[in-house]
Amino acid sequence: MNQRIVFMISLLLLLVCTVCIAYAEPTTEVHVVKYAEDGATVLNETTVTYGWMEANLPVHGDGVTHYHHQGPVFEGDKWDPNETANFKDKGAVKGTNVMDLCNLVGGMSQGDEVMIHATDGYHVEFGYTSVYQPQPIQGPMVLCWYNGEDMKVGERQGAGYPPDYFVGMRLVFFADNSTNPDGKHVFGNRDMHECLPEQCYHFYELYPSTNGFSVKWVDELRVYSGGYTGEDGGPAKSMPESTSSSVPGFNVIPAIAGLLLVAYTLRRSMK
Protein backbone atom coordinates (compact mmCIF):
# COMPACT_ATOMS: atom_id res chain seq x y z
CA MET A 1 0.00 0.00 0.00
CA ASN A 2 1.57 3.30 -1.09
CA GLN A 3 1.85 6.39 1.05
CA ARG A 4 -0.94 8.26 -0.74
CA ILE A 5 -3.48 5.54 0.07
CA VAL A 6 -2.35 5.41 3.69
CA PHE A 7 -2.70 9.18 3.91
CA MET A 8 -6.24 9.18 2.48
CA ILE A 9 -7.41 6.36 4.77
CA SER A 10 -5.99 8.13 7.81
CA LEU A 11 -7.68 11.37 6.80
CA LEU A 12 -11.00 9.60 6.30
CA LEU A 13 -10.80 7.97 9.75
CA LEU A 14 -10.08 11.32 11.34
CA LEU A 15 -13.09 12.86 9.60
CA VAL A 16 -15.30 10.09 10.95
CA CYS A 17 -14.01 10.69 14.48
CA THR A 18 -14.65 14.42 14.14
CA VAL A 19 -18.27 13.80 13.17
CA CYS A 20 -18.76 11.36 16.05
CA ILE A 21 -17.79 13.86 18.74
CA ALA A 22 -20.38 16.41 17.64
CA TYR A 23 -23.25 16.66 20.08
CA ALA A 24 -26.96 16.67 19.31
CA GLU A 25 -28.63 19.87 18.22
CA PRO A 26 -31.08 21.67 20.53
CA THR A 27 -34.69 21.07 19.53
CA THR A 28 -37.13 23.88 18.80
CA GLU A 29 -40.24 21.80 18.11
CA VAL A 30 -41.76 18.57 19.33
CA HIS A 31 -43.79 15.96 17.47
CA VAL A 32 -46.68 14.67 19.61
CA VAL A 33 -48.34 11.47 18.43
CA LYS A 34 -50.85 8.98 19.83
CA TYR A 35 -50.76 5.34 18.77
CA ALA A 36 -53.45 2.68 18.89
CA GLU A 37 -52.91 -0.48 20.95
CA ASP A 38 -51.01 -2.10 18.09
CA GLY A 39 -48.27 0.47 18.69
CA ALA A 40 -48.17 1.43 15.01
CA THR A 41 -51.50 2.92 13.91
CA VAL A 42 -51.49 6.69 14.36
CA LEU A 43 -54.69 7.97 15.98
CA ASN A 44 -53.69 11.62 16.07
CA GLU A 45 -50.55 13.73 15.78
CA THR A 46 -49.32 17.29 15.71
CA THR A 47 -46.05 19.22 15.76
CA VAL A 48 -45.65 22.37 17.83
CA THR A 49 -42.79 24.81 18.35
CA TYR A 50 -41.69 26.20 21.69
CA GLY A 51 -43.02 29.58 20.60
CA TRP A 52 -46.46 28.11 20.00
CA MET A 53 -46.35 26.35 23.37
CA GLU A 54 -45.43 29.53 25.20
CA ALA A 55 -48.22 31.48 23.50
CA ASN A 56 -51.00 28.88 23.68
CA LEU A 57 -50.47 26.60 26.69
CA PRO A 58 -49.95 27.30 30.42
CA VAL A 59 -46.32 28.16 31.21
CA HIS A 60 -44.66 26.49 34.19
CA GLY A 61 -41.70 28.17 35.88
CA ASP A 62 -40.76 31.81 36.22
CA GLY A 63 -37.25 31.88 34.77
CA VAL A 64 -35.82 32.60 38.23
CA THR A 65 -36.57 29.56 40.42
CA HIS A 66 -34.13 26.68 39.93
CA TYR A 67 -35.26 23.06 39.77
CA HIS A 68 -33.12 20.02 40.56
CA HIS A 69 -32.95 16.28 40.04
CA GLN A 70 -30.68 14.03 42.12
CA GLY A 71 -27.75 11.88 41.13
CA PRO A 72 -26.64 8.68 42.89
CA VAL A 73 -25.78 8.86 46.60
CA PHE A 74 -22.82 6.62 47.39
CA GLU A 75 -22.54 7.13 51.15
CA GLY A 76 -25.23 6.36 53.73
CA ASP A 77 -28.81 5.66 52.66
CA LYS A 78 -28.75 5.49 48.87
CA TRP A 79 -32.36 6.74 48.78
CA ASP A 80 -31.33 9.85 50.78
CA PRO A 81 -34.81 10.62 52.18
CA ASN A 82 -33.78 14.06 53.49
CA GLU A 83 -32.35 15.15 50.12
CA THR A 84 -28.85 16.07 51.24
CA ALA A 85 -26.47 15.16 48.40
CA ASN A 86 -25.62 15.26 44.71
CA PHE A 87 -28.22 17.67 43.37
CA LYS A 88 -28.25 18.26 39.62
CA ASP A 89 -29.29 21.83 38.91
CA LYS A 90 -31.49 22.00 35.80
CA GLY A 91 -31.56 25.77 35.76
CA ALA A 92 -34.14 28.52 36.15
CA VAL A 93 -36.30 26.85 33.57
CA LYS A 94 -39.70 27.48 32.04
CA GLY A 95 -41.72 25.09 29.93
CA THR A 96 -44.92 23.24 29.12
CA ASN A 97 -46.58 20.45 31.09
CA VAL A 98 -46.28 17.09 29.32
CA MET A 99 -49.93 16.53 30.23
CA ASP A 100 -50.99 19.55 28.18
CA LEU A 101 -49.01 18.30 25.22
CA CYS A 102 -50.55 14.83 25.46
CA ASN A 103 -54.00 16.45 25.48
CA LEU A 104 -53.28 17.91 22.03
CA VAL A 105 -53.60 14.41 20.55
CA GLY A 106 -56.41 13.02 22.68
CA GLY A 107 -54.73 12.63 26.06
CA MET A 108 -53.92 9.56 28.10
CA SER A 109 -56.08 7.02 29.94
CA GLN A 110 -55.27 4.54 32.68
CA GLY A 111 -53.00 1.87 31.18
CA ASP A 112 -51.49 4.22 28.59
CA GLU A 113 -47.87 5.32 28.64
CA VAL A 114 -46.09 8.32 27.17
CA MET A 115 -42.58 8.06 25.81
CA ILE A 116 -40.31 11.09 26.08
CA HIS A 117 -37.94 10.62 23.14
CA ALA A 118 -34.68 12.45 22.34
CA THR A 119 -32.81 12.98 19.11
CA ASP A 120 -29.94 10.78 20.29
CA GLY A 121 -32.28 7.80 20.77
CA TYR A 122 -32.62 8.02 24.54
CA HIS A 123 -36.16 7.67 25.85
CA VAL A 124 -38.11 7.13 29.08
CA GLU A 125 -41.74 6.13 29.63
CA PHE A 126 -44.33 7.15 32.23
CA GLY A 127 -47.86 6.04 33.03
CA TYR A 128 -51.08 8.00 33.33
CA THR A 129 -50.89 8.69 37.08
CA SER A 130 -47.33 10.04 36.91
CA VAL A 131 -48.31 12.49 34.18
CA TYR A 132 -51.87 13.46 35.16
CA GLN A 133 -51.90 13.03 38.94
CA PRO A 134 -48.36 13.77 40.18
CA GLN A 135 -47.73 14.13 43.89
CA PRO A 136 -46.30 17.51 44.99
CA ILE A 137 -42.93 15.96 45.84
CA GLN A 138 -42.72 14.91 42.19
CA GLY A 139 -44.43 17.86 40.59
CA PRO A 140 -45.60 18.14 36.99
CA MET A 141 -43.40 16.82 34.19
CA VAL A 142 -42.37 19.88 32.23
CA LEU A 143 -40.84 20.04 28.77
CA CYS A 144 -38.53 23.01 29.22
CA TRP A 145 -37.77 25.40 26.37
CA TYR A 146 -36.24 28.30 28.31
CA ASN A 147 -33.51 28.71 30.91
CA GLY A 148 -33.23 32.02 32.68
CA GLU A 149 -29.79 31.42 34.16
CA ASP A 150 -26.96 29.05 33.32
CA MET A 151 -25.40 26.99 36.10
CA LYS A 152 -22.26 28.18 37.85
CA VAL A 153 -21.49 24.63 39.04
CA GLY A 154 -22.15 21.35 37.25
CA GLU A 155 -23.47 20.78 33.77
CA ARG A 156 -23.51 23.85 31.54
CA GLN A 157 -26.80 24.25 29.71
CA GLY A 158 -26.86 27.72 28.22
CA ALA A 159 -29.44 30.42 28.82
CA GLY A 160 -32.41 31.73 26.87
CA TYR A 161 -34.36 29.80 24.27
CA PRO A 162 -32.93 27.06 22.03
CA PRO A 163 -30.38 27.05 20.51
CA ASP A 164 -28.89 29.28 23.24
CA TYR A 165 -30.42 26.85 25.73
CA PHE A 166 -28.32 24.15 24.14
CA VAL A 167 -29.59 21.12 26.08
CA GLY A 168 -33.20 22.08 25.32
CA MET A 169 -35.83 21.10 24.98
CA ARG A 170 -35.41 19.17 28.24
CA LEU A 171 -37.66 17.21 30.60
CA VAL A 172 -37.59 18.48 34.19
CA PHE A 173 -39.77 17.44 37.13
CA PHE A 174 -41.06 20.54 38.94
CA ALA A 175 -41.00 19.12 42.47
CA ASP A 176 -42.04 21.28 45.42
CA ASN A 177 -39.58 22.35 48.13
CA SER A 178 -41.22 20.60 51.08
CA THR A 179 -38.48 18.01 51.66
CA ASN A 180 -35.18 19.74 51.10
CA PRO A 181 -33.99 21.56 54.26
CA ASP A 182 -32.56 24.39 52.15
CA GLY A 183 -35.86 25.01 50.42
CA LYS A 184 -34.62 23.78 47.05
CA HIS A 185 -37.00 22.28 44.53
CA VAL A 186 -35.55 18.77 44.23
CA PHE A 187 -37.05 15.67 42.66
CA GLY A 188 -35.03 13.35 44.86
CA ASN A 189 -34.34 9.65 44.80
CA ARG A 190 -36.72 9.00 47.68
CA ASP A 191 -39.39 10.99 45.83
CA MET A 192 -38.97 8.62 42.89
CA HIS A 193 -39.42 5.68 45.28
CA GLU A 194 -42.62 7.17 46.67
CA CYS A 195 -44.16 8.49 43.45
CA LEU A 196 -43.31 6.13 40.61
CA PRO A 197 -44.03 2.42 40.15
CA GLU A 198 -41.02 0.21 40.77
CA GLN A 199 -40.64 -0.73 37.11
CA CYS A 200 -40.05 2.95 36.35
CA TYR A 201 -37.20 3.48 38.82
CA HIS A 202 -33.99 4.75 37.25
CA PHE A 203 -30.64 3.51 38.55
CA TYR A 204 -27.03 4.44 37.96
CA GLU A 205 -25.51 0.99 38.23
CA LEU A 206 -27.12 -0.11 41.55
CA TYR A 207 -27.81 3.38 42.88
CA PRO A 208 -31.11 5.20 42.35
CA SER A 209 -30.84 8.46 40.42
CA THR A 210 -33.62 10.70 39.19
CA ASN A 211 -31.14 12.54 37.01
CA GLY A 212 -31.66 9.89 34.34
CA PHE A 213 -35.20 11.16 33.81
CA SER A 214 -34.07 14.62 32.71
CA VAL A 215 -34.00 13.86 29.00
CA LYS A 216 -32.40 16.55 26.83
CA TRP A 217 -32.91 17.28 23.12
CA VAL A 218 -36.51 16.03 23.26
CA ASP A 219 -38.03 15.76 19.80
CA GLU A 220 -41.07 13.51 20.32
CA LEU A 221 -43.79 12.64 22.81
CA ARG A 222 -45.41 9.33 21.91
CA VAL A 223 -48.59 8.24 23.66
CA TYR A 224 -49.03 4.46 23.50
CA SER A 225 -52.58 3.24 24.08
CA GLY A 226 -52.36 0.28 26.45
CA GLY A 227 -48.69 0.96 27.23
CA TYR A 228 -45.32 0.82 25.52
CA THR A 229 -43.94 -2.67 24.85
CA GLY A 230 -40.70 -1.95 22.98
CA GLU A 231 -37.10 -1.87 24.14
CA ASP A 232 -35.57 0.54 26.61
CA GLY A 233 -33.57 3.37 25.10
CA GLY A 234 -30.08 4.31 26.26
CA PRO A 235 -28.29 7.61 25.70
CA ALA A 236 -25.83 7.85 22.84
CA LYS A 237 -22.33 7.79 24.33
CA SER A 238 -20.79 9.76 21.46
CA MET A 239 -22.71 12.96 22.08
CA PRO A 240 -21.31 14.89 25.06
CA GLU A 241 -22.98 18.15 25.93
CA SER A 242 -21.20 21.43 25.29
CA THR A 243 -19.39 22.98 28.22
CA SER A 244 -17.88 26.07 26.64
CA SER A 245 -20.38 27.70 24.32
CA SER A 246 -24.08 28.06 23.65
CA VAL A 247 -23.51 27.90 19.91
CA PRO A 248 -24.38 24.42 18.55
CA GLY A 249 -21.39 22.74 16.99
CA PHE A 250 -18.83 25.21 18.40
CA ASN A 251 -16.93 22.46 20.21
CA VAL A 252 -16.24 20.76 16.87
CA ILE A 253 -13.91 23.58 15.80
CA PRO A 254 -10.95 22.40 17.94
CA ALA A 255 -11.42 18.89 16.54
CA ILE A 256 -11.29 20.23 12.98
CA ALA A 257 -8.15 22.22 13.80
CA GLY A 258 -6.60 19.08 15.23
CA LEU A 259 -7.60 17.17 12.11
CA LEU A 260 -5.87 19.69 9.87
CA LEU A 261 -2.74 19.59 12.01
CA VAL A 262 -2.56 15.80 11.89
CA ALA A 263 -3.23 15.81 8.14
CA TYR A 264 -0.39 18.30 7.64
CA THR A 265 1.93 16.15 9.75
CA LEU A 266 1.04 13.02 7.81
CA ARG A 267 1.60 14.86 4.55
CA ARG A 268 5.04 16.08 5.68
CA SER A 269 6.00 12.55 6.71
CA MET A 270 5.40 11.36 3.17
CA LYS A 271 8.08 13.63 1.75
VEXDREN-2710 file (C-alpha; in Angstrom, 1 decimal):
% VEXDREN-2710
k/r/px/py/pz
1/MET/0.0/0.0/0.0
2/ASN/1.6/3.3/-1.1
3/GLN/1.9/6.4/1.0
4/ARG/-0.9/8.3/-0.7
5/ILE/-3.5/5.5/0.1
6/VAL/-2.3/5.4/3.7
7/PHE/-2.7/9.2/3.9
8/MET/-6.2/9.2/2.5
9/ILE/-7.4/6.4/4.8
10/SER/-6.0/8.1/7.8
11/LEU/-7.7/11.4/6.8
12/LEU/-11.0/9.6/6.3
13/LEU/-10.8/8.0/9.8
14/LEU/-10.1/11.3/11.3
15/LEU/-13.1/12.9/9.6
16/VAL/-15.3/10.1/11.0
17/CYS/-14.0/10.7/14.5
18/THR/-14.6/14.4/14.1
19/VAL/-18.3/13.8/13.2
20/CYS/-18.8/11.4/16.0
21/ILE/-17.8/13.9/18.7
22/ALA/-20.4/16.4/17.6
23/TYR/-23.2/16.7/20.1
24/ALA/-27.0/16.7/19.3
25/GLU/-28.6/19.9/18.2
26/PRO/-31.1/21.7/20.5
27/THR/-34.7/21.1/19.5
28/THR/-37.1/23.9/18.8
29/GLU/-40.2/21.8/18.1
30/VAL/-41.8/18.6/19.3
31/HIS/-43.8/16.0/17.5
32/VAL/-46.7/14.7/19.6
33/VAL/-48.3/11.5/18.4
34/LYS/-50.8/9.0/19.8
35/TYR/-50.8/5.3/18.8
36/ALA/-53.5/2.7/18.9
37/GLU/-52.9/-0.5/21.0
38/ASP/-51.0/-2.1/18.1
39/GLY/-48.3/0.5/18.7
40/ALA/-48.2/1.4/15.0
41/THR/-51.5/2.9/13.9
42/VAL/-51.5/6.7/14.4
43/LEU/-54.7/8.0/16.0
44/ASN/-53.7/11.6/16.1
45/GLU/-50.5/13.7/15.8
46/THR/-49.3/17.3/15.7
47/THR/-46.0/19.2/15.8
48/VAL/-45.6/22.4/17.8
49/THR/-42.8/24.8/18.4
50/TYR/-41.7/26.2/21.7
51/GLY/-43.0/29.6/20.6
52/TRP/-46.5/28.1/20.0
53/MET/-46.4/26.3/23.4
54/GLU/-45.4/29.5/25.2
55/ALA/-48.2/31.5/23.5
56/ASN/-51.0/28.9/23.7
57/LEU/-50.5/26.6/26.7
58/PRO/-49.9/27.3/30.4
59/VAL/-46.3/28.2/31.2
60/HIS/-44.7/26.5/34.2
61/GLY/-41.7/28.2/35.9
62/ASP/-40.8/31.8/36.2
63/GLY/-37.2/31.9/34.8
64/VAL/-35.8/32.6/38.2
65/THR/-36.6/29.6/40.4
66/HIS/-34.1/26.7/39.9
67/TYR/-35.3/23.1/39.8
68/HIS/-33.1/20.0/40.6
69/HIS/-32.9/16.3/40.0
70/GLN/-30.7/14.0/42.1
71/GLY/-27.7/11.9/41.1
72/PRO/-26.6/8.7/42.9
73/VAL/-25.8/8.9/46.6
74/PHE/-22.8/6.6/47.4
75/GLU/-22.5/7.1/51.1
76/GLY/-25.2/6.4/53.7
77/ASP/-28.8/5.7/52.7
78/LYS/-28.7/5.5/48.9
79/TRP/-32.4/6.7/48.8
80/ASP/-31.3/9.8/50.8
81/PRO/-34.8/10.6/52.2
82/ASN/-33.8/14.1/53.5
83/GLU/-32.3/15.2/50.1
84/THR/-28.8/16.1/51.2
85/ALA/-26.5/15.2/48.4
86/ASN/-25.6/15.3/44.7
87/PHE/-28.2/17.7/43.4
88/LYS/-28.3/18.3/39.6
89/ASP/-29.3/21.8/38.9
90/LYS/-31.5/22.0/35.8
91/GLY/-31.6/25.8/35.8
92/ALA/-34.1/28.5/36.1
93/VAL/-36.3/26.8/33.6
94/LYS/-39.7/27.5/32.0
95/GLY/-41.7/25.1/29.9
96/THR/-44.9/23.2/29.1
97/ASN/-46.6/20.4/31.1
98/VAL/-46.3/17.1/29.3
99/MET/-49.9/16.5/30.2
100/ASP/-51.0/19.6/28.2
101/LEU/-49.0/18.3/25.2
102/CYS/-50.6/14.8/25.5
103/ASN/-54.0/16.4/25.5
104/LEU/-53.3/17.9/22.0
105/VAL/-53.6/14.4/20.5
106/GLY/-56.4/13.0/22.7
107/GLY/-54.7/12.6/26.1
108/MET/-53.9/9.6/28.1
109/SER/-56.1/7.0/29.9
110/GLN/-55.3/4.5/32.7
111/GLY/-53.0/1.9/31.2
112/ASP/-51.5/4.2/28.6
113/GLU/-47.9/5.3/28.6
114/VAL/-46.1/8.3/27.2
115/MET/-42.6/8.1/25.8
116/ILE/-40.3/11.1/26.1
117/HIS/-37.9/10.6/23.1
118/ALA/-34.7/12.5/22.3
119/THR/-32.8/13.0/19.1
120/ASP/-29.9/10.8/20.3
121/GLY/-32.3/7.8/20.8
122/TYR/-32.6/8.0/24.5
123/HIS/-36.2/7.7/25.9
124/VAL/-38.1/7.1/29.1
125/GLU/-41.7/6.1/29.6
126/PHE/-44.3/7.2/32.2
127/GLY/-47.9/6.0/33.0
128/TYR/-51.1/8.0/33.3
129/THR/-50.9/8.7/37.1
130/SER/-47.3/10.0/36.9
131/VAL/-48.3/12.5/34.2
132/TYR/-51.9/13.5/35.2
133/GLN/-51.9/13.0/38.9
134/PRO/-48.4/13.8/40.2
135/GLN/-47.7/14.1/43.9
136/PRO/-46.3/17.5/45.0
137/ILE/-42.9/16.0/45.8
138/GLN/-42.7/14.9/42.2
139/GLY/-44.4/17.9/40.6
140/PRO/-45.6/18.1/37.0
141/MET/-43.4/16.8/34.2
142/VAL/-42.4/19.9/32.2
143/LEU/-40.8/20.0/28.8
144/CYS/-38.5/23.0/29.2
145/TRP/-37.8/25.4/26.4
146/TYR/-36.2/28.3/28.3
147/ASN/-33.5/28.7/30.9
148/GLY/-33.2/32.0/32.7
149/GLU/-29.8/31.4/34.2
150/ASP/-27.0/29.1/33.3
151/MET/-25.4/27.0/36.1
152/LYS/-22.3/28.2/37.8
153/VAL/-21.5/24.6/39.0
154/GLY/-22.1/21.3/37.3
155/GLU/-23.5/20.8/33.8
156/ARG/-23.5/23.9/31.5
157/GLN/-26.8/24.2/29.7
158/GLY/-26.9/27.7/28.2
159/ALA/-29.4/30.4/28.8
160/GLY/-32.4/31.7/26.9
161/TYR/-34.4/29.8/24.3
162/PRO/-32.9/27.1/22.0
163/PRO/-30.4/27.1/20.5
164/ASP/-28.9/29.3/23.2
165/TYR/-30.4/26.8/25.7
166/PHE/-28.3/24.1/24.1
167/VAL/-29.6/21.1/26.1
168/GLY/-33.2/22.1/25.3
169/MET/-35.8/21.1/25.0
170/ARG/-35.4/19.2/28.2
171/LEU/-37.7/17.2/30.6
172/VAL/-37.6/18.5/34.2
173/PHE/-39.8/17.4/37.1
174/PHE/-41.1/20.5/38.9
175/ALA/-41.0/19.1/42.5
176/ASP/-42.0/21.3/45.4
177/ASN/-39.6/22.4/48.1
178/SER/-41.2/20.6/51.1
179/THR/-38.5/18.0/51.7
180/ASN/-35.2/19.7/51.1
181/PRO/-34.0/21.6/54.3
182/ASP/-32.6/24.4/52.1
183/GLY/-35.9/25.0/50.4
184/LYS/-34.6/23.8/47.0
185/HIS/-37.0/22.3/44.5
186/VAL/-35.6/18.8/44.2
187/PHE/-37.1/15.7/42.7
188/GLY/-35.0/13.3/44.9
189/ASN/-34.3/9.7/44.8
190/ARG/-36.7/9.0/47.7
191/ASP/-39.4/11.0/45.8
192/MET/-39.0/8.6/42.9
193/HIS/-39.4/5.7/45.3
194/GLU/-42.6/7.2/46.7
195/CYS/-44.2/8.5/43.4
196/LEU/-43.3/6.1/40.6
197/PRO/-44.0/2.4/40.2
198/GLU/-41.0/0.2/40.8
199/GLN/-40.6/-0.7/37.1
200/CYS/-40.0/3.0/36.3
201/TYR/-37.2/3.5/38.8
202/HIS/-34.0/4.7/37.3
203/PHE/-30.6/3.5/38.5
204/TYR/-27.0/4.4/38.0
205/GLU/-25.5/1.0/38.2
206/LEU/-27.1/-0.1/41.5
207/TYR/-27.8/3.4/42.9
208/PRO/-31.1/5.2/42.3
209/SER/-30.8/8.5/40.4
210/THR/-33.6/10.7/39.2
211/ASN/-31.1/12.5/37.0
212/GLY/-31.7/9.9/34.3
213/PHE/-35.2/11.2/33.8
214/SER/-34.1/14.6/32.7
215/VAL/-34.0/13.9/29.0
216/LYS/-32.4/16.5/26.8
217/TRP/-32.9/17.3/23.1
218/VAL/-36.5/16.0/23.3
219/ASP/-38.0/15.8/19.8
220/GLU/-41.1/13.5/20.3
221/LEU/-43.8/12.6/22.8
222/ARG/-45.4/9.3/21.9
223/VAL/-48.6/8.2/23.7
224/TYR/-49.0/4.5/23.5
225/SER/-52.6/3.2/24.1
226/GLY/-52.4/0.3/26.4
227/GLY/-48.7/1.0/27.2
228/TYR/-45.3/0.8/25.5
229/THR/-43.9/-2.7/24.8
230/GLY/-40.7/-1.9/23.0
231/GLU/-37.1/-1.9/24.1
232/ASP/-35.6/0.5/26.6
233/GLY/-33.6/3.4/25.1
234/GLY/-30.1/4.3/26.3
235/PRO/-28.3/7.6/25.7
236/ALA/-25.8/7.9/22.8
237/LYS/-22.3/7.8/24.3
238/SER/-20.8/9.8/21.5
239/MET/-22.7/13.0/22.1
240/PRO/-21.3/14.9/25.1
241/GLU/-23.0/18.2/25.9
242/SER/-21.2/21.4/25.3
243/THR/-19.4/23.0/28.2
244/SER/-17.9/26.1/26.6
245/SER/-20.4/27.7/24.3
246/SER/-24.1/28.1/23.7
247/VAL/-23.5/27.9/19.9
248/PRO/-24.4/24.4/18.6
249/GLY/-21.4/22.7/17.0
250/PHE/-18.8/25.2/18.4
251/ASN/-16.9/22.5/20.2
252/VAL/-16.2/20.8/16.9
253/ILE/-13.9/23.6/15.8
254/PRO/-11.0/22.4/17.9
255/ALA/-11.4/18.9/16.5
256/ILE/-11.3/20.2/13.0
257/ALA/-8.1/22.2/13.8
258/GLY/-6.6/19.1/15.2
259/LEU/-7.6/17.2/12.1
260/LEU/-5.9/19.7/9.9
261/LEU/-2.7/19.6/12.0
262/VAL/-2.6/15.8/11.9
263/ALA/-3.2/15.8/8.1
264/TYR/-0.4/18.3/7.6
265/THR/1.9/16.2/9.8
266/LEU/1.0/13.0/7.8
267/ARG/1.6/14.9/4.5
268/ARG/5.0/16.1/5.7
269/SER/6.0/12.5/6.7
270/MET/5.4/11.4/3.2
271/LYS/8.1/13.6/1.8
END
